[in-house]
Amino acid sequence: MFGTLILLAAPWLGFRLLGALGVGRFATWRDSAAHGLAVMLVFTSAAHFAPESVTVMPGHADMVAMVPPFVPFPGLMVYATGVLEFLGALGLVLIATRSAAGTALATLFVLMFPANVYAAIADVTFDGDPATPLWFRIPEQIVFITIALWGAGRLSRPGPDHAAWPRAAHRNLYGNQPQALRTERPNVRGAND
């Protein structure tokens, strides 16, 4: 039940440790989260293609069994979502595509959630283990969606810990002039005061 969360948390913390040791790619919790989610997605996408002979994780047949009956071509859908998860992982690792990948993955997580609900309700087993119960799966899915959006920079708020905000506010007040060229503070009360 906790396996997928561990596949996310362990790499996330490992990448953040590398960032603390000076590896610039993992300099922030957000960057490390994006890479941690990518690692998790590589493993989960691999399960979409794994044959029944692989016993260390659920395989393709297990994934097909959890597809709700109203979804056409369940085998093809499992392959397609596996490819999308892998492409999402790749997109999170590449800075240029991270924002789009995070948004696409959050959407994919929402679209795939009915399969998790069906698996829990229909008691679908995965490699002999029971499906994740909904009381655990719903918060877990919210975590995945949130990390996909936050790791991709889609969830941010201006504040003291947000490095870009003070600089942007400063530029709005003073313009882009260097400190030495500023002779007076702007009139922030209005022209008639």
Backbone hydrogen bonds in HBPLUS format (Angstrom, degrees):
<---DONOR---> <-ACCEPTOR-->    atom                        ^
c    i                          cat <-CA-CA->   ^        H-A-AA   ^      H-
h    n   atom  resd res      DA  || num        DHA   H-A  angle D-A-AA Bond
n    s   type  num  typ     dist DA aas  dist angle  dist       angle   num
A0006-ILE N   A0002-PHE O   2.94 MM   4  6.20 152.6  2.02 156.2 164.9     1
A0007-LEU N   A0003-GLY O   2.94 MM   4  6.22 147.8  2.05 143.0 152.4     2
A0008-LEU N   A0004-THR O   3.15 MM   4  6.45 123.8  2.48 135.1 148.9     3
A0008-LEU N   A0005-LEU O   3.13 MM   3  5.06 139.9  2.30  93.3 104.9     4
A0009-ALA N   A0005-LEU O   2.76 MM   4  6.00 174.1  1.77 158.5 159.6     5
A0010-ALA N   A0006-ILE O   3.01 MM   4  5.64 163.8  2.04 141.5 146.6     6
A0012-TRP N   A0008-LEU O   3.19 MM   4  6.21 156.6  2.25 146.0 153.1     7
A0013-LEU N   A0009-ALA O   2.92 MM   4  6.10 169.0  1.93 158.7 160.2     8
A0014-GLY N   A0010-ALA O   2.91 MM   4  6.07 156.2  1.97 147.7 155.4     9
A0015-PHE N   A0011-PRO O   2.73 MM   4  5.90 163.3  1.76 156.3 159.5    10
A0016-ARG N   A0012-TRP O   2.97 MM   4  6.18 155.7  2.03 145.6 153.0    11
A0017-LEU N   A0013-LEU O   2.92 MM   4  6.12 148.6  2.02 144.6 152.7    12
A0018-LEU N   A0014-GLY O   3.05 MM   4  6.39 155.2  2.12 145.2 151.7    13
A0019-GLY N   A0015-PHE O   2.89 MM   4  6.25 148.5  1.99 144.5 154.0    14
A0020-ALA N   A0016-ARG O   2.87 MM   4  6.19 151.0  1.96 145.7 153.3    15
A0021-LEU N   A0017-LEU O   2.99 MM   4  6.27 133.7  2.21 140.0 152.9    16
A0021-LEU N   A0018-LEU O   3.11 MM   3  4.97 128.3  2.39  90.5 104.7    17
A0023-VAL N   A0018-LEU O   2.99 MM   5  5.54 165.8  2.01 144.7 140.7    18
A0022-GLY N   A0019-GLY O   3.00 MM   3  5.12 160.7  2.03 106.5 111.5    19
A0026-PHE N   A0023-VAL O   3.09 MM   3  5.90 153.5  2.16 124.0 130.1    20
A0027-ALA N   A0024-GLY O   3.17 MM   3  4.90 147.7  2.28 118.2 111.9    21
A0032-SER N   A0028-THR O   3.07 MM   4  6.26 163.9  2.09 148.1 152.9    22
A0033-ALA N   A0029-TRP O   2.83 MM   4  5.99 146.1  1.95 142.8 152.4    23
A0034-ALA N   A0030-ARG O   3.03 MM   4  6.33 157.3  2.09 150.6 155.5    24
A0035-HIS N   A0031-ASP O   3.14 MM   4  6.46 159.0  2.19 148.1 153.3    25
A0036-GLY N   A0032-SER O   2.83 MM   4  6.01 152.2  1.90 145.8 154.5    26
A0037-LEU N   A0033-ALA O   2.87 MM   4  6.06 160.9  1.91 153.6 157.6    27
A0038-ALA N   A0034-ALA O   3.06 MM   4  6.26 146.8  2.17 136.9 146.4    28
A0039-VAL N   A0035-HIS O   3.00 MM   4  6.34 152.6  2.08 147.8 153.9    29
A0040-MET N   A0036-GLY O   3.07 MM   4  6.39 164.8  2.10 150.0 153.6    30
A0041-LEU N   A0037-LEU O   2.91 MM   4  6.13 157.5  1.96 149.1 155.3    31
A0042-VAL N   A0038-ALA O   3.01 MM   4  6.28 143.6  2.15 146.0 155.0    32
A0042-VAL N   A0039-VAL O   3.18 MM   3  5.23 125.3  2.49  96.6 110.2    33
A0043-PHE N   A0039-VAL O   3.30 MM   4  6.69 158.5  2.35 152.1 156.2    34
A0044-THR N   A0040-MET O   2.92 MM   4  6.24 165.5  1.94 154.3 158.9    35
A0045-SER N   A0041-LEU O   2.79 MM   4  5.70 155.5  1.85 141.3 148.4    36
A0046-ALA N   A0042-VAL O   3.10 MM   4  6.15 144.0  2.23 134.6 143.9    37
A0047-ALA N   A0043-PHE O   3.31 MM   4  6.66 141.7  2.47 142.4 151.0    38
A0048-HIS N   A0045-SER O   3.08 MM   3  5.36 140.7  2.24 103.4 114.1    39
A0049-PHE N   A0046-ALA O   3.05 MM   3  5.51 155.8  2.11 111.8 119.2    40
A0060-HIS N   A0050-ALA O   2.74 MM  10  5.41 169.2  1.75 154.8 153.8    41
A0054-VAL N   A0051-PRO O   3.11 MM   3  5.82 162.0  2.14 119.6 124.6    42
A0063-MET N   A0059-GLY O   3.04 MM   4  6.39 155.7  2.10 152.7 160.0    43
A0064-VAL N   A0060-HIS O   2.89 MM   4  6.19 155.5  1.95 153.8 160.9    44
A0065-ALA N   A0061-ALA O   3.05 MM   4  6.24 152.8  2.12 144.2 150.9    45
A0066-MET N   A0063-MET O   3.17 MM   3  5.37 138.9  2.35  99.6 110.5    46
A0067-VAL N   A0064-VAL O   3.16 MM   3  5.43 161.2  2.20 109.6 115.4    47
A0071-VAL N   A0068-PRO O   3.11 MM   3  5.81 168.4  2.12 124.1 127.8    48
A0077-MET N   A0073-PHE O   2.92 MM   4  6.17 157.9  1.97 157.5 164.9    49
A0078-VAL N   A0074-PRO O   2.97 MM   4  6.19 150.9  2.05 148.0 154.6    50
A0079-TYR N   A0075-GLY O   3.18 MM   4  6.51 160.6  2.22 146.2 150.8    51
A0080-ALA N   A0076-LEU O   2.83 MM   4  6.07 163.0  1.86 152.7 158.0    52
A0081-THR N   A0077-MET O   2.86 MM   4  6.04 163.9  1.89 150.0 153.7    53
A0082-GLY N   A0078-VAL O   3.00 MM   4  6.12 147.6  2.11 142.0 151.3    54
A0083-VAL N   A0079-TYR O   2.97 MM   4  6.29 155.6  2.03 152.1 158.1    55
A0084-LEU N   A0080-ALA O   2.94 MM   4  6.23 160.1  1.98 149.4 155.2    56
A0085-GLU N   A0081-THR O   2.88 MM   4  6.03 154.2  1.94 144.0 150.6    57
A0086-PHE N   A0082-GLY O   3.03 MM   4  6.26 159.5  2.08 146.1 151.5    58
A0087-LEU N   A0083-VAL O   2.86 MM   4  6.13 162.8  1.89 154.7 159.6    59
A0088-GLY N   A0084-LEU O   2.83 MM   4  5.95 150.8  1.92 143.1 151.7    60
A0089-ALA N   A0085-GLU O   2.93 MM   4  6.21 150.4  2.02 145.5 153.1    61
A0090-LEU N   A0086-PHE O   3.01 MM   4  6.34 160.5  2.05 150.1 154.9    62
A0091-GLY N   A0087-LEU O   2.82 MM   4  6.04 156.0  1.88 146.2 153.6    63
A0092-LEU N   A0088-GLY O   2.94 MM   4  6.19 142.9  2.08 144.7 153.7    64
A0093-VAL N   A0089-ALA O   3.28 MM   4  6.55 144.3  2.41 144.3 152.7    65
A0093-VAL N   A0090-LEU O   3.19 MM   3  5.31 127.6  2.48  98.2 111.2    66
A0094-LEU N   A0090-LEU O   3.22 MM   4  6.52 147.6  2.33 149.6 157.8    67
A0097-THR N   A0094-LEU O   3.09 MM   3  5.60 142.6  2.23 112.3 122.1    68
A0098-ARG N   A0094-LEU O   3.02 MM   4  5.93 115.9  2.45 148.2 165.4    69
A0098-ARG N   A0095-ILE O   3.38 MM   3  5.12 155.2  2.44  97.2 104.2    70
A0101-ALA N   A0097-THR O   2.87 MM   4  5.97 161.1  1.91 159.9 166.4    71
A0102-GLY N   A0098-ARG O   2.91 MM   4  6.02 160.1  1.95 150.7 155.3    72
A0103-THR N   A0099-SER O   3.21 MM   4  6.44 160.7  2.25 146.5 151.1    73
A0104-ALA N   A0100-ALA O   2.92 MM   4  6.10 164.3  1.95 151.3 156.1    74
A0105-LEU N   A0101-ALA O   2.80 MM   4  5.94 158.5  1.85 151.6 157.6    75
A0106-ALA N   A0102-GLY O   2.99 MM   4  6.14 158.7  2.03 144.3 150.0    76
A0107-THR N   A0103-THR O   3.09 MM   4  6.34 157.4  2.15 146.6 152.5    77
A0108-LEU N   A0104-ALA O   2.87 MM   4  6.13 155.0  1.93 145.8 153.5    78
A0109-PHE N   A0105-LEU O   2.77 MM   4  6.03 159.0  1.81 156.2 161.0    79
A0110-VAL N   A0106-ALA O   3.12 MM   4  6.37 151.8  2.20 142.5 149.5    80
A0111-LEU N   A0107-THR O   2.93 MM   4  6.22 160.8  1.97 151.7 157.2    81
A0112-MET N   A0108-LEU O   2.86 MM   4  6.02 145.1  1.98 150.1 159.3    82
A0113-PHE N   A0110-VAL O   3.30 MM   3  5.28 147.4  2.41  97.6 106.9    83
A0115-ALA N   A0112-MET O   3.06 MM   3  5.68 139.4  2.23 116.6 126.6    84
A0116-ASN N   A0113-PHE O   2.91 MM   3  5.18 124.0  2.23 106.7 121.2    85
A0117-VAL N   A0113-PHE O   3.05 MM   4  6.44 153.6  2.13 154.2 162.5    86
A0118-TYR N   A0114-PRO O   2.86 MM   4  6.04 166.1  1.88 149.7 153.5    87
A0119-ALA N   A0115-ALA O   2.92 MM   4  6.06 159.4  1.96 142.9 148.8    88
A0120-ALA N   A0116-ASN O   3.05 MM   4  6.21 155.2  2.11 142.3 148.3    89
A0121-ILE N   A0117-VAL O   2.94 MM   4  6.16 163.8  1.97 155.9 160.4    90
A0122-ALA N   A0118-TYR O   2.79 MM   4  5.80 163.3  1.82 155.7 160.5    91
A0124-VAL N   A0119-ALA O   2.97 MM   5  4.85 160.3  2.01 141.0 146.2    92
A0126-PHE N   A0129-ASP O   2.62 MM   3  5.03 160.1  1.66 152.0 157.6    93
A0129-ASP N   A0126-PHE O   2.90 MM   3  5.03 162.5  1.93 118.6 118.1    94
A0136-PHE N   A0133-PRO O   3.01 MM   3  5.62 148.4  2.11 114.4 123.3    95
A0137-ARG N   A0133-PRO O   2.85 MM   4  6.00 164.1  1.88 151.3 156.6    96
A0138-ILE N   A0134-LEU O   3.02 MM   4  5.65 173.7  2.02 143.6 144.6    97
A0140-GLU N   A0136-PHE O   3.09 MM   4  6.19 155.7  2.15 147.6 155.2    98
A0141-GLN N   A0137-ARG O   2.80 MM   4  5.95 156.5  1.85 151.2 156.6    99
A0142-ILE N   A0138-ILE O   3.06 MM   4  6.35 153.8  2.13 148.6 155.9   100
A0143-VAL N   A0139-PRO O   2.93 MM   4  6.24 150.7  2.02 147.1 154.9   101
A0144-PHE N   A0140-GLU O   3.01 MM   4  6.40 158.6  2.06 150.3 155.4   102
A0145-ILE N   A0141-GLN O   2.95 MM   4  6.20 163.5  1.98 152.7 156.8   103
A0146-THR N   A0142-ILE O   2.89 MM   4  5.98 164.2  1.92 148.9 153.8   104
A0147-ILE N   A0143-VAL O   2.89 MM   4  6.04 165.7  1.91 155.0 158.8   105
A0148-ALA N   A0144-PHE O   2.94 MM   4  6.06 153.5  2.02 144.2 151.8   106
A0149-LEU N   A0145-ILE O   3.06 MM   4  6.31 160.4  2.10 149.7 154.1   107
A0150-TRP N   A0146-THR O   2.77 MM   4  5.89 168.4  1.78 156.2 160.3   108
A0151-GLY N   A0147-ILE O   2.74 MM   4  5.39 156.9  1.79 137.3 145.5   109
A0154-ARG N   A0149-LEU O   2.72 MM   5  4.94 148.3  1.82 168.8 158.3   110
A0153-GLY N   A0150-TRP O   2.92 MM   3  5.03 160.1  1.96 107.5 113.2   111
A0162-HIS N   A0159-GLY O   3.03 MM   3  5.26 163.5  2.06 113.8 118.9   112
A0165-TRP N   A0162-HIS O   3.28 MM   3  5.87 137.4  2.47 113.3 123.4   113
A0168-ALA N   A0164-ALA O   3.01 MM   4  6.19 160.6  2.05 156.6 162.5   114
A0169-ALA N   A0165-TRP O   2.91 MM   4  6.11 165.5  1.93 161.9 165.4   115
A0170-HIS N   A0166-PRO O   2.90 MM   4  6.01 153.3  1.97 144.4 152.1   116
A0171-ARG N   A0167-ARG O   2.92 MM   4  6.19 155.9  1.98 148.3 154.3   117
A0172-ASN N   A0168-ALA O   3.03 MM   4  6.30 151.1  2.12 145.1 152.9   118
A0173-LEU N   A0169-ALA O   3.13 MM   4  6.43 144.5  2.26 143.7 152.4   119
A0174-TYR N   A0170-HIS O   2.84 MM   4  5.97 172.2  1.85 160.7 163.1   120
A0175-GLY N   A0171-ARG O   2.70 MM   4  4.46 141.2  1.84 126.3 133.0   121
A0181-LEU N   A0178-PRO O   3.10 MM   3  5.64 143.3  2.24 114.8 124.2   122
A0182-ARG N   A0179-GLN O   3.26 MM   3  5.57 154.8  2.33 108.8 115.8   123
